[in-house]
Amino acid sequence: MEFKSSDAVFKDKNCFVDDMKRFMCDEAARFTTGGNEAASASIDEFAERGVRFSIEKNKRAIKEQKQAIKELDAKKEELLKTEMESIHPSEKEVSGGDSSSSYSSSEKDSKENKESSSHQASEKEKELDSKKEKAKKEKSKEAKKAGAKTAVANLLKAKAEMSNDLVGNKVTGDALKDGNTGMMKLLTHALNPMTYMKKLVAYIGAAIAPYILAFMAIASVVLIIVMFIFSILQPLQEIGNAITNFLSMFTSTEEFVDESMSQTKIDEILAGISADDTQRAVVSYALSKVGCEYDQSNRTGGSSFDCSSLAYYAWEAAGVDISFGGRYPPTAAEEARMLNARGYSLGSMDLQPGDLIFYGGRGNGRYMGIYHVAIYVGNGMAVEALNETYGVVYQRLRTQNAIMVCRPNG
């Protein structure tokens, strides 16, 4: 009874939620081979499915409201038509009586009926308009819910992909090759002739349309020829890189952008993320430099960058000095060392726009073997000064070899 009468309240639920999630991951890890990262990925994937199932309910509600609005419009149109017919009666009705007295009486009754009908029609119109406005508000509410849930589902998917990639992390030291995931990875695996044979048999068994079968057969022949040519001209280690570059021509521009962005496109990306003013300043600066050249010798010129100078100037644009008084862009390894020493590193599950993702693990003599840094934009996308071939690009966040995440204003 004493507890019930007290004023104690739980002011912050985040700590409890975070601790509960860590506890669940630790417990789930007892039954998995990948440890906490694999357990976390499983939880995120399960949560994503739940959110997307909820989105479908919102979509059905939107369809129902659209149908209701359509029906209300039809009723209103029918009501207006009936009202017009009552105001303008047919010629037969007007000339139906013979005597002037009966006509006068009929005219009086008709006038009263018209006024009564007009009043009733007006009331019904107001009622229909009220129902229509309510349906529109409900539709807008469901659409906002669906949009917010979609953003959450995409974030959960990105987190699950990062956790899964960290479980099977293999270091090569090649920033482009280490990012060979998603659609690019599927296409690279498709170069294996046995993979095509299995898919071809499956498609035939499922009675896929002949046009699709013809396309797959032609693609199989072309890819086998490409593999044969590269196997003759280059060592085995270079074949994978050459095929990856060849297949990059068929990837979506939404997944990999190496040309300059318009301000309209930048504003569209910023509108789709949840960020404070500092984070928006960092992301906006980074996106404005997409398409710039990669040049380590002229990394401070403002028109060309390497990975660490892009991260430095992006945060400088938001008023944060990640050189901590040096006033000059440090290397990626040195940025990671200083940020980690000052307590700005965090768990990968807490990614927010503007966060810096550091890649390492190779024996280069630097802090934690770090050799690269990227800037997280949001919705699973990032900006980074990739290499001399591509320059500054906007693409899906690469998670292979990601060993540290830092938030300079955290």
C-alpha positions in Angstrom: 0.0 0.0 0.0 2.9 2.3 0.8 4.3 1.9 -2.7 0.9 2.6 -4.4 0.7 5.9 -2.5 4.1 7.1 -3.4 5.0 9.4 -6.3 7.6 7.1 -7.8 7.5 6.9 -11.6 9.6 5.4 -14.4 10.8 8.5 -16.3 13.0 6.8 -18.9 12.1 3.5 -20.5 15.1 3.4 -22.9 17.6 2.0 -20.4 15.2 -0.8 -19.6 14.5 -1.5 -23.2 18.3 -1.6 -24.1 19.1 -3.8 -21.1 16.3 -6.1 -22.0 17.4 -6.4 -25.6 21.0 -7.2 -24.5 19.7 -9.8 -22.1 17.6 -11.4 -24.8 20.6 -11.4 -27.2 22.8 -13.0 -24.5 20.2 -15.7 -23.8 19.5 -16.3 -27.5 23.3 -16.5 -28.1 23.4 -19.7 -26.0 21.6 -21.5 -28.7 23.4 -20.0 -31.8 26.8 -20.5 -33.3 27.4 -16.8 -34.1 27.1 -15.3 -30.6 25.4 -12.0 -29.9 25.5 -10.6 -33.4 23.6 -13.7 -34.8 21.1 -13.5 -32.0 20.6 -9.8 -32.6 20.1 -10.4 -36.3 17.4 -13.0 -35.6 15.6 -10.7 -33.2 15.7 -7.8 -35.7 14.5 -10.0 -38.6 11.6 -11.3 -36.4 10.7 -7.7 -35.4 10.9 -6.6 -39.1 8.4 -9.2 -40.1 6.1 -8.1 -37.3 6.3 -4.5 -38.4 5.7 -5.3 -42.1 2.6 -7.4 -41.1 1.3 -4.4 -39.2 1.9 -2.2 -42.3 -0.4 -4.4 -44.3 -3.1 -3.8 -41.8 -2.6 0.0 -42.3 -2.7 -0.4 -46.1 -6.0 -2.3 -45.8 -7.4 0.4 -43.7 -6.4 3.0 -46.3 -8.2 1.1 -49.0 -11.3 0.9 -46.9 -11.3 4.7 -46.3 -10.8 5.3 -50.0 -13.8 3.1 -50.8 -15.8 4.9 -48.1 -14.9 8.3 -49.6 -15.9 7.1 -53.1 -19.3 5.8 -51.8 -19.9 9.1 -50.0 -19.2 11.1 -53.2 -21.7 8.9 -55.1 -24.4 9.4 -52.4 -23.8 13.2 -52.5 -24.0 13.3 -56.3 -27.3 11.3 -56.2 -28.6 13.7 -53.5 -27.8 16.7 -55.6 -29.5 15.2 -58.6 -32.6 14.5 -56.6 -32.6 18.0 -55.2 -32.4 19.5 -58.7 -35.3 17.4 -59.9 -37.4 18.6 -57.0 -36.6 22.3 -57.8 -37.3 22.0 -61.5 -40.4 19.6 -61.9 -41.4 18.3 -65.2 -43.8 20.2 -67.6 -46.5 17.6 -66.9 -46.5 18.3 -63.2 -46.6 22.1 -63.7 -49.6 22.0 -66.2 -51.5 19.2 -64.5 -54.5 21.2 -63.0 -57.4 22.9 -64.9 -58.8 25.5 -62.5 -56.9 28.5 -61.3 -57.9 27.8 -57.7 -56.7 24.3 -57.6 -53.5 25.4 -59.4 -52.9 28.1 -56.7 -53.4 25.6 -53.9 -51.1 23.1 -55.7 -48.5 25.8 -56.2 -48.5 26.7 -52.5 -48.2 23.0 -51.4 -45.4 22.5 -54.0 -43.5 25.5 -52.6 -43.7 24.2 -49.1 -42.6 20.7 -50.2 -39.7 22.3 -52.0 -38.6 24.2 -49.0 -38.9 21.1 -46.8 -37.0 19.0 -49.3 -34.3 21.6 -49.7 -33.8 21.8 -45.9 -33.5 18.0 -45.6 -31.1 17.8 -48.6 -28.9 20.5 -47.0 -28.8 18.6 -43.7 -27.9 15.3 -45.6 -25.2 17.2 -47.5 -23.6 18.4 -44.3 -23.8 14.9 -42.8 -22.1 13.4 -45.9 -19.4 16.1 -45.9 -18.7 15.5 -42.2 -18.4 11.7 -42.9 -16.1 12.4 -45.9 -13.8 14.7 -43.9 -13.6 12.1 -41.1 -12.8 9.4 -43.7 -10.0 11.6 -45.2 -8.5 12.2 -41.7 -8.6 8.5 -40.9 -6.9 7.7 -44.3 -4.2 10.3 -43.7 -3.6 9.0 -40.2 -3.2 5.4 -41.5 -0.9 6.6 -44.3 1.4 8.3 -41.7 1.4 5.2 -39.6 2.3 3.1 -42.6 5.1 5.5 -43.6 6.6 5.5 -40.0 6.4 1.7 -39.7 8.1 1.3 -43.1 11.0 3.5 -41.9 11.3 1.3 -38.8 11.2 -1.9 -40.9 13.9 -0.7 -43.2 16.1 0.3 -40.2 15.6 -3.2 -38.6 16.5 -4.8 -42.0 19.7 -2.7 -42.2 20.6 -3.6 -38.6 20.0 -7.3 -39.3 22.1 -7.2 -42.4 25.0 -5.6 -40.5 24.8 -8.1 -37.7 24.8 -11.0 -40.2 27.7 -9.6 -42.1 29.7 -9.1 -38.9 29.1 -12.8 -37.9 30.8 -14.0 -41.2 33.3 -11.2 -41.4 36.3 -12.0 -43.7 39.0 -9.3 -44.1 40.6 -8.8 -47.6 41.6 -5.1 -47.2 39.9 -4.2 -50.5 37.2 -1.6 -49.7 35.3 -2.2 -52.9 35.5 -6.0 -52.8 34.5 -6.1 -49.1 31.3 -4.2 -50.0 30.3 -6.9 -52.5 26.9 -7.6 -50.8 23.3 -7.4 -51.7 22.4 -7.5 -55.4 26.0 -7.4 -56.5 26.7 -10.5 -54.4 23.8 -12.3 -55.9 24.9 -11.5 -59.4 28.5 -12.6 -58.7 27.4 -15.9 -57.3 25.2 -16.3 -60.4 28.4 -16.6 -62.5 28.9 -20.2 -61.2 27.5 -22.4 -64.1 26.2 -25.0 -61.6 24.1 -22.3 -60.0 22.6 -21.5 -63.3 21.9 -25.2 -64.1 20.1 -25.6 -60.7 18.0 -22.5 -61.3 17.2 -23.5 -64.9 16.0 -26.9 -63.7 13.9 -25.2 -61.0 12.3 -22.8 -63.5 11.5 -25.6 -66.0 9.9 -27.7 -63.2 7.8 -24.7 -62.1 6.7 -24.1 -65.8 8.2 -20.5 -66.0 7.2 -18.6 -69.1 9.4 -19.3 -72.2 10.5 -15.7 -72.5 12.1 -15.8 -69.0 13.8 -19.2 -69.8 15.2 -17.7 -73.1 16.6 -14.7 -71.2 18.2 -16.8 -68.5 19.8 -19.1 -71.1 21.3 -16.2 -73.1 22.5 -14.6 -69.9 24.1 -17.9 -68.8 26.0 -18.2 -72.1 27.2 -14.6 -71.9 28.5 -14.9 -68.3 30.2 -18.2 -69.1 32.0 -16.6 -72.1 33.1 -13.6 -69.9 34.4 -16.0 -67.3 36.4 -18.0 -69.9 37.9 -14.8 -71.4 39.0 -13.4 -68.0 40.4 -16.8 -66.9 42.8 -16.7 -69.9 43.9 -13.1 -69.7 44.3 -12.5 -65.9 45.3 -14.4 -62.8 42.6 -16.0 -60.7 42.8 -13.3 -58.0 41.9 -10.6 -60.6 38.9 -12.4 -62.1 36.6 -11.6 -59.2 37.4 -7.9 -59.4 37.0 -7.7 -63.1 33.6 -9.5 -63.0 32.5 -7.3 -60.2 33.3 -4.2 -62.2 31.5 -5.7 -65.2 28.3 -6.5 -63.3 28.3 -3.0 -61.6 26.9 -1.6 -64.9 23.6 -3.5 -64.2 23.1 -2.4 -60.6 20.4 0.2 -59.7 21.6 3.8 -59.5 19.7 4.0 -56.2 22.2 1.5 -54.7 25.3 3.1 -56.1 25.6 6.8 -57.1 29.0 8.3 -58.2 27.7 11.4 -60.0 26.9 14.8 -58.5 23.5 15.2 -56.8 21.0 18.0 -57.3 19.8 20.0 -54.3 16.3 18.6 -54.9 17.6 15.0 -54.6 19.5 16.0 -51.4 16.4 17.6 -49.9 14.4 14.5 -50.8 16.9 12.2 -49.0 17.0 14.5 -45.9 13.2 14.5 -45.8 13.3 10.7 -45.5 15.5 10.5 -42.4 15.0 11.4 -38.7 17.9 13.6 -37.6 18.7 16.7 -35.6 20.2 19.9 -37.0 23.8 18.8 -36.5 23.2 15.5 -38.1 21.4 17.1 -41.0 24.3 19.5 -41.6 26.8 16.6 -41.7 24.7 14.5 -44.1 23.8 17.5 -46.3 27.6 18.4 -46.7 28.5 14.8 -47.5 25.7 14.4 -50.1 26.7 17.6 -51.7 30.2 16.2 -52.4 29.0 13.0 -54.2 30.7 12.9 -57.6 33.9 14.7 -56.4 37.3 13.1 -57.1 39.3 10.9 -54.8 42.7 12.4 -54.4 44.9 12.0 -51.3 47.5 14.5 -52.5 44.8 17.2 -52.7 42.5 16.0 -49.9 42.1 19.5 -48.3 41.4 21.5 -51.5 37.6 21.3 -51.2 37.0 19.8 -54.6 38.6 16.4 -54.0 38.8 14.2 -50.9 40.0 11.0 -49.4 37.8 9.1 -46.9 39.1 10.7 -43.7 39.1 14.3 -45.1 35.5 13.9 -46.2 34.5 12.8 -42.7 36.5 15.7 -41.2 35.0 18.5 -43.3 31.4 17.0 -43.1 31.5 17.3 -39.3 33.3 20.7 -39.5 30.3 21.9 -41.5 28.2 21.1 -38.5 30.5 22.9 -36.1 32.3 19.9 -34.7 36.1 19.5 -34.9 37.0 15.8 -35.0 40.7 16.6 -35.1 40.3 18.0 -31.5 42.3 21.2 -32.1 44.5 19.9 -34.9 42.5 21.9 -37.5 43.7 19.4 -40.2 42.1 16.2 -41.4 43.6 13.2 -39.5 43.9 9.8 -41.1 40.9 7.4 -40.6 42.8 5.4 -38.0 43.8 8.5 -36.1 40.2 9.8 -36.2 39.0 6.5 -34.8 41.7 6.5 -32.1 40.9 10.0 -30.8 37.1 9.5 -30.9 37.3 6.2 -29.1 39.7 7.7 -26.5 37.1 10.4 -25.7 34.2 7.9 -25.4 32.5 8.6 -28.7 32.4 5.0 -29.9 29.1 3.1 -29.7 27.4 -0.2 -30.7 26.5 -0.8 -34.3 22.9 -1.3 -33.4 22.6 2.4 -32.5 23.3 3.8 -36.0 22.1 7.4 -36.6 22.6 9.8 -39.6 26.0 11.3 -39.5 27.7 8.5 -37.6 31.2 7.4 -38.8 31.7 3.7 -39.7 35.4 2.7 -39.5 36.7 -0.4 -41.4 39.8 -2.3 -40.3 41.4 -5.6 -39.5 44.3 -5.5 -41.9 47.9 -5.5 -40.8 48.9 -1.9 -41.7 50.5 -0.9 -38.5 47.7 1.6 -37.7 45.3 1.8 -34.9 43.2 -1.4 -34.9 44.3 -1.9 -38.6 41.8 0.8 -39.7 42.1 1.8 -43.3 38.8 3.4 -44.3 35.8 5.5 -42.9 32.3 6.1 -44.3 29.5 8.5 -43.2 26.1 7.0 -42.4 23.1 8.8 -44.1 20.2 6.7 -42.9 17.8 4.1 -44.2 20.8 1.7 -44.7 22.7 4.2 -47.1 26.1 5.9 -46.7 28.4 8.4 -48.3 32.2 7.7 -48.7 35.2 8.6 -50.7 35.7 5.1 -52.1 38.7 5.1 -54.3 40.4 6.8 -57.3 38.1 4.9 -59.7 34.8 6.0 -58.3 35.5 9.0 -56.1 32.9 10.1 -53.6 29.8 7.8 -53.8 26.4 7.4 -52.3 25.6 3.7 -51.8 24.2 1.0 -49.5 26.2 0.8 -46.3 28.9 -1.8 -46.5 29.2 -3.9 -43.3 32.1 -6.2 -44.1 35.2 -5.3 -42.0 33.2 -2.6 -40.1 34.8 -2.7 -36.7 33.9 0.6 -35.0 31.1 3.2 -35.1 31.6 6.7 -33.6 29.3 9.7 -33.1 31.4 12.8 -32.6 28.7 14.8 -30.8 27.4 11.8 -28.8 
